[in-house]
Amino acid sequence: MSLGFRYQADINEQIRALELIKRKLRTSIIIKVSKTLRIQDLRHLYYTIHHEKPAPGQLPGIQTITTNRESYRYVAVFVSIYRNASRCNIRTEMDVEALMFAWDYFCLTFPGHIRERRPYGNIRPANFDEAWAIAESVQAGLIELSYCHRCHHNFLINYYSHLQPICQLCAIKKRPGPKPKPKTEQTINQVV
């Protein structure tokens, strides 16, 4: 390997690490992707950019991200964007550039709804850590996209969920809404 090629590879790896830090990915995950940077350098760079320490702990599991049918819809949208942006098979390898593109596009699509900190809403992934966990779950075969022939949308199948593996859009449409309150004499008088 020539010195120039090695130098260019190191620069590309450092640029990728910087882009991941900008998206607030945990430094414990970035160190797995970056072979040349030390964890201390990554933590210092994270603090310099965000003026806070990187989040400690493990990545969230797919079971905590997909807690209800509404969150399944948004995860399915995210995985669809990621799959279409990737140049490789996302079931066998992770495409970091496609994942960053999918996250950026997802944030542009739902600009005011994504909460990076708790309490999270129904729109998931809520942060780039969750987006990374979703991509790892796809690669590990824990979740996958399927196509609904009834409503013609992609839907998410989570093999370790308590919810049935059916189309979330169809299930939400079938779900009965809140029942109207019976009209009593008092409510009728309030209307009149």
C-alpha positions as CSV (number, residue, x, y, z in Angstrom):
1,M,0.0,0.0,0.0
2,S,1.5,3.3,-1.0
3,L,1.9,6.2,1.5
4,G,-0.3,8.5,-0.5
5,F,-3.2,6.0,-0.6
6,R,-2.9,5.3,3.2
7,Y,-2.9,9.1,3.9
8,Q,-6.0,9.6,1.8
9,A,-7.7,6.6,3.5
10,D,-6.9,8.1,7.0
11,I,-8.3,11.5,5.9
12,N,-11.5,9.9,4.6
13,E,-11.9,8.0,7.8
14,Q,-11.4,11.2,9.9
15,I,-14.0,13.0,7.8
16,R,-16.5,10.2,8.3
17,A,-15.9,10.2,12.0
18,L,-16.4,14.0,12.1
19,E,-19.7,13.6,10.2
20,L,-20.9,11.0,12.7
21,I,-20.0,13.2,15.6
22,K,-21.9,16.1,14.0
23,R,-25.0,13.8,14.1
24,K,-24.3,13.0,17.8
25,L,-23.5,9.3,17.4
26,R,-22.0,7.8,20.5
27,T,-18.2,7.7,20.5
28,S,-18.3,4.1,21.5
29,I,-19.9,3.3,18.2
30,I,-17.7,5.6,16.1
31,I,-14.5,3.9,17.4
32,K,-15.8,0.6,15.8
33,V,-16.0,2.4,12.4
34,S,-12.8,4.4,12.8
35,K,-9.5,2.5,13.0
36,T,-7.1,5.4,13.2
37,L,-8.7,7.7,15.9
38,R,-8.4,7.1,19.6
39,I,-11.5,7.2,21.9
40,Q,-10.0,10.2,23.8
41,D,-9.6,12.2,20.5
42,L,-13.2,11.4,19.6
43,R,-14.6,12.4,23.0
44,H,-12.6,15.7,22.8
45,L,-13.9,16.4,19.3
46,Y,-17.4,15.6,20.4
47,Y,-17.1,18.0,23.3
48,T,-15.6,20.7,21.1
49,I,-18.5,20.5,18.6
50,H,-21.5,20.1,20.9
51,H,-20.3,21.6,24.2
52,E,-21.4,18.5,26.1
53,K,-20.1,15.0,26.9
54,P,-21.1,12.2,24.6
55,A,-24.0,10.1,25.8
56,P,-22.9,7.0,27.9
57,G,-24.4,3.6,27.8
58,Q,-25.5,1.1,25.2
59,L,-27.5,1.6,22.0
60,P,-31.2,1.3,22.4
61,G,-32.7,-2.0,21.3
62,I,-35.2,-2.3,18.5
63,Q,-37.8,-3.4,21.0
64,T,-37.6,0.0,22.8
65,I,-37.7,1.9,19.5
66,T,-40.8,0.2,18.1
67,T,-43.2,0.3,21.0
68,N,-46.5,1.0,19.1
69,R,-47.9,0.9,15.6
70,E,-47.3,4.6,14.9
71,S,-43.6,4.3,15.6
72,Y,-43.5,1.3,13.2
73,R,-44.7,3.5,10.4
74,Y,-41.9,6.0,10.8
75,V,-39.2,3.3,11.3
76,A,-40.5,1.8,8.0
77,V,-40.1,5.1,6.3
78,F,-36.6,5.5,7.6
79,V,-35.6,1.9,6.6
80,S,-37.1,2.5,3.1
81,I,-35.0,5.7,2.7
82,Y,-31.9,3.9,3.9
83,R,-32.5,0.9,1.6
84,N,-33.0,3.1,-1.4
85,A,-29.9,5.2,-0.7
86,S,-27.6,2.3,-0.1
87,R,-25.2,1.0,-2.7
88,C,-24.9,-2.4,-1.1
89,N,-27.3,-4.9,0.4
90,I,-28.2,-3.5,3.8
91,R,-29.0,-7.0,5.1
92,T,-25.4,-8.1,4.8
93,E,-23.3,-4.9,5.5
94,M,-23.8,-1.4,6.8
95,D,-23.5,1.6,4.4
96,V,-22.5,4.5,6.7
97,E,-22.8,7.1,4.0
98,A,-26.3,5.9,3.1
99,L,-27.3,5.9,6.7
100,M,-26.2,9.5,7.2
101,F,-28.1,10.5,4.1
102,A,-31.2,8.6,5.3
103,W,-31.0,10.4,8.7
104,D,-30.5,13.8,7.1
105,Y,-33.5,13.3,4.7
106,F,-35.6,11.9,7.5
107,C,-34.9,15.0,9.6
108,L,-35.8,17.2,6.7
109,T,-39.1,15.3,6.2
110,F,-40.1,15.7,9.9
111,P,-38.3,18.9,11.0
112,G,-40.3,19.9,14.0
113,H,-41.3,16.5,15.3
114,I,-38.0,14.8,16.1
115,R,-37.1,14.9,19.8
116,E,-33.4,14.0,20.4
117,R,-33.9,13.7,24.1
118,R,-36.6,12.1,26.3
119,P,-39.6,12.1,26.3
120,Y,-39.6,10.8,22.8
121,G,-42.7,11.0,20.6
122,N,-44.0,8.5,18.2
123,I,-41.7,9.6,15.4
124,R,-38.8,7.2,15.6
125,P,-35.8,7.1,15.2
126,A,-35.6,10.1,17.5
127,N,-31.8,10.5,17.2
128,F,-28.9,9.2,15.2
129,D,-28.2,6.5,17.9
130,E,-31.6,5.0,17.2
131,A,-31.0,5.3,13.4
132,W,-27.8,3.3,13.9
133,A,-29.5,0.7,16.0
134,I,-32.2,0.3,13.4
135,A,-29.5,-0.2,10.7
136,E,-27.8,-2.8,12.8
137,S,-31.1,-4.6,13.4
138,V,-31.7,-4.8,9.7
139,Q,-28.3,-6.2,9.2
140,A,-28.7,-8.7,12.0
141,G,-32.1,-9.8,10.6
142,L,-34.1,-8.7,13.6
143,I,-36.4,-6.5,11.4
144,E,-37.1,-6.3,7.7
145,L,-39.3,-4.4,5.3
146,S,-42.2,-6.2,3.5
147,Y,-44.6,-5.0,0.9
148,C,-48.4,-4.8,1.6
149,H,-50.4,-5.7,-1.4
150,R,-53.6,-4.2,0.1
151,C,-52.4,-0.6,0.6
152,H,-49.2,-0.8,-1.6
153,H,-46.8,0.5,1.1
154,N,-43.8,-0.9,2.7
155,F,-44.3,-2.0,6.3
156,L,-41.9,-3.2,9.0
157,I,-41.7,-6.7,10.5
158,N,-40.1,-6.9,13.9
159,Y,-39.5,-10.6,14.7
160,Y,-39.1,-9.9,18.4
161,S,-42.2,-7.8,19.0
162,H,-45.4,-8.5,20.8
163,L,-47.3,-7.0,17.8
164,Q,-48.4,-9.2,14.9
165,P,-46.3,-8.9,11.8
166,I,-49.0,-7.1,9.7
167,C,-49.1,-3.9,7.8
168,Q,-49.2,-1.0,10.3
169,L,-51.1,1.3,8.0
170,C,-53.8,-1.2,7.4
171,A,-54.0,-2.1,11.2
172,I,-54.3,1.6,12.1
173,K,-57.0,2.2,9.6
174,K,-59.0,-0.8,10.9
175,R,-58.6,0.3,14.5
176,P,-61.8,1.7,15.8
177,G,-61.7,5.4,16.9
178,P,-62.9,6.8,20.1
179,K,-66.6,6.1,20.8
180,P,-68.8,9.2,20.8
181,K,-70.2,10.1,24.2
182,P,-73.9,9.4,24.5
183,K,-75.9,12.6,24.5
184,T,-77.5,13.4,27.7
185,E,-80.1,16.0,28.5
186,Q,-77.4,18.2,30.0
187,T,-75.1,18.1,26.9
188,I,-78.1,18.8,24.6
189,N,-78.9,21.9,26.7
190,Q,-75.3,23.1,26.5
191,V,-75.4,22.9,22.7
192,V,-78.7,24.8,22.5
